[in-house]
Amino acid sequence: MPARSDRGLRVLVVANQKGGVGKTTTAINLGTALAAVGEKVLLIDSDPQGNASTGLGVGRALRKKTLYDVLMGEQELLDAVVKTSVPGLDLVPADPDLSGVELELGQQSRRSFKLRDAIAPARAAGAYTYILIDCPPSLNLLTVNAMAAADAVLVPLQCEFFALEGLTQLMRTIDLVRGSLNPALELQGVVLTMYDRRNSLSEQVASDVRGHFGEAVYQTVIPRNVRVSEAPSFGKPALVYDLRCAGSQAYLKLAREVVLRERKRRASQQMELS
């Protein structure tokens, strides 16, 4: 088992404005896999549908404090944390109230930085090595808050015909956020999801994405897998529901690749500073 990272917190926003690409599934299972390889992970559910919360077995009755309370300044982020059944993986849950944040924040100053300000104490506390933010499938104030708070964006990309078109839109949004709110925002990587080896279109999309984004695309590909799809209905990550299935094994491989990429990035930064 790899040793846990020891050089600060990395905040990754899991985003794609196109729905049905495996975004929440990736956030849940990557978070679980990172915890499994020794990282201390906080998953922030920033989608009013609360699917990440449900998928981790945190039902509505257990969501006493949510991200809505945090963004409205009524709770500290660390006070809204709920322990999950996965050792090393905590959650800040969401509920439908979150859909009203954009209207309620109105013209407040720093409305795009509410989440960044809330995360600051967690950075100082050093309680986590990774924070994953699961965004709604839209480019609204919640997504902007997540990108303004993040170090990098991790993009799940379904191996389907319109994938690159949606990715182009997302890259424009990242550039806009980088230009106005968060100059340090990076593209952490692109994760190819719902890959079907029996379908030539999946291979064509994967080839096109790798041709366009090069090394930014993770080598690990997440296959289309029934067990991964079933897991949320039982309130469990796929790795808990069926560790041996192809999807769970792929997310474990992805977690190792994420950690390795982070180590290389940090080593490169140290070389530049020395």
N, C-alpha and C positions, 0 to 999 in steps of 0.2 A: 504493500500500500504506500503511495507517495506521501511524503511528509507534507504537513499543512503549510500553506504559504505564510510567511511571517513578515511581510513588508507592506503592511497597510491594507486598506480596504479598496476593492475594485467594484464600482457600481456599473452594472450593465443593464441597459434597457432592452427588453425583448419586444420588438415592434415590427409591425407591418400593417398598413392601413387596409389591406385586403383581408377579408374574413375567410375562415376555413383553411388556413395554411398550416395549422399545427402550432400556432403561437403559444397559446396557453399550455398545450400539451408539452411543448418544449420547455417552457418556464418551469413547470412542475417537475418534469423528469430530469432536466439538467440540474435543477436545484437539488433534487434527491441524489443524483449521481455525484455531484460535487461534494455533498455531505458524506457520501459513501467512500470517497477517496481521501477524506480527512479534512475537508474545508468546513468552515463555520459559515452557514448561509442564512440570509434573511430574504424571503420572497415577499415583495410588496405587491398586493393585488390592486391594480389601478384601473380595473374595469368594473363599471357599475353592475355588470351581470354577475360578478363574483364567482366566476367559474373556477378560477385557481383556488379560491377558498373551499368551494364545494369539492373539487378534485383532491384536496388534501384532507378531506373528512371533517372540515370545520363548518358545521351547519349554521343556519341563521341564528339559532338560539345561543350559540357560543360566541357570536360576534358582538360582544358588549361594547367594544371600542373598535372603530374602523378607521380607514384612511380618510374618510370624510371628516371625522372629528379632528384628525391631525391637520389636514389642510385648512380647516376653519379655525385653527388655533386653539381648539378646546382640549386637546390632549398632546402630550409629547409623543414622538414616534415610538420610543422605546417602551412607553407605558401602554401602547396599543398592541404590542407583540403577543401573539398566541403561540404556545408550543404545539408542534405537530407530533404525529406518531413516529416521525422519522427523526432519529437522533442526529443532532447537528443542523436541522432545518427548522427555522422559525418562520412565522407568517404575520404580516399585517393585513387583516382581511378587508374585504370591500362588501358593500351592500348597495341597493338601488339609490340610496340618498346621494351617492357620489355623482349621480347624473345631474344634480343641481348645482355642483360646484361652480361651473362656468358662469351661471347667472348670479349666484350669490356672491362670488368674489367681485363681480362687476368691474368697476374701475379702480379697485384697490391697488395701491402701489406694490410693486414686487409680486404681483399676482402670478407671474410666470416662474417665480423662484420659491414658491411656498414649499415645494417638496425638497428643494436643495437646502433651504434653511432648516427643514425638519430633520434631514439626514445628517447635518453637521455634527450634532452631539454623538451620533453613532460612529462617525469617523473618529472623533476624539476619544471615545470610549474604547475603541479597538475590539469590540465584542464580536465582529464578523470579519471574514476575509472577502466575502462576496455578498453584494446585495443585487438581486435580480428584480426588475420592475416589469410586471406584466401589464401591457397597455391595452386599451380598447382598440378595436379594428377601425380606427378613424383618426384623423389628424386634428384633434381638438385641444383644449387647454390642458387636459390631463396628460396627453402625449407630449405636449410642449413642456409641461412641468417635469415630466420624466426625463426628457432629453436635456433640459437645462440642468438637471441634477446629476446626470450620468457622466461617467468617464468615457463610455463607448456604447455603441448600438450593435446588438446582435440580431440579425434578421433571419427568421425562418422563412424559407421560400419553397412553396409547393411546386413540384415538378409538373406543371401544367402550362397550357398554351399562353395564357396572359401573364405569366409570372414576371417576365422581364419588364413589361409595361408598368406594372405596379411598383416594381423595384425602382424604376426610374423616378417615379413620383416621390417615393420615400427618400431617395438620395437628394432630391431637390430640397425636401424639408430639412434633412440633416444639414445641408449647406446653409439654409436660411438660419437655423438655430445656431450653427457655428458662427455665422457672421454677425448675429445680433445678441445672442444670449450666452453662448458657451463656446468660446474660441477653441477650447481644448478637446471638444467632442471628437471622438474617433469612430471609425467603422471597425468594430471588434471582429466581425466576420459574418459570412452568409452560410446558413445551414440549410442544405437541401433536404426537404421533408417529403413524406408520402411517395417515396421513390418505388416504382414498380419495375423490376427487371424484365418482366414479361412484356412491357409496353415500350416500344421504340421511342415514343414521344418523351418519356422520362429521361432516356439517355440523351436525346437531342437537346432538351432543356438544360440538363446538367452540363453538357458540352458547351452550350451557348453561354451559360452563366460563368463557367470557369474561363472561357475565352475572354469574357468581358471584365471579370473582376480578379482573375488570376489567383494569387495566393491568399486573397481575402476569403475565398471559399474554403470551408473546412473539408478535409479529406473524408471525414466521416459523413456518411449519408444515412438518413433515417428512413427505413423502409416503411411502406404501407403495411400495417400489422393489426390484426383483429384484436389481439390481447391488449395492445396499447389503447385502442378505441374503447374497449370494455371497461378498463380500469376506473375511469372517473365515476361511473355509475355505482361503483362500490366505495367511493370516497378514498381511493388509494392511488398513489403513483404507480405506473406500470412496473417499476422495479420492485415494489412491494407485492403487487398483485401477481406478477409472474416474472421473476428475475431471469429465468432462462430463455424467455421469448426473444426473438430477433430484435424487436424494438428496444427492449430494456438493455440488451447487450450493446446496441448502437449508442444509446444515451450514455452508458458507462464509458464507451470509447470516446464519445464527444467530450465528456467531462475531462478525461485525461488530456485530450488535445487542447482544450481551453486552458488548462493549468500549464501545460507545456508552452503554449503560445505566450501566456503571461510571464513565465520565467524568462523566455527569450527577450520579450519586450523590456523587462526590468534590467536584464543583463546588458542590453543595448544602451539603455539610458545611463547605466553606471559607467559604461565605457566612454560615452560622450562627455560625462562629467569629470572623468579622471584625466 
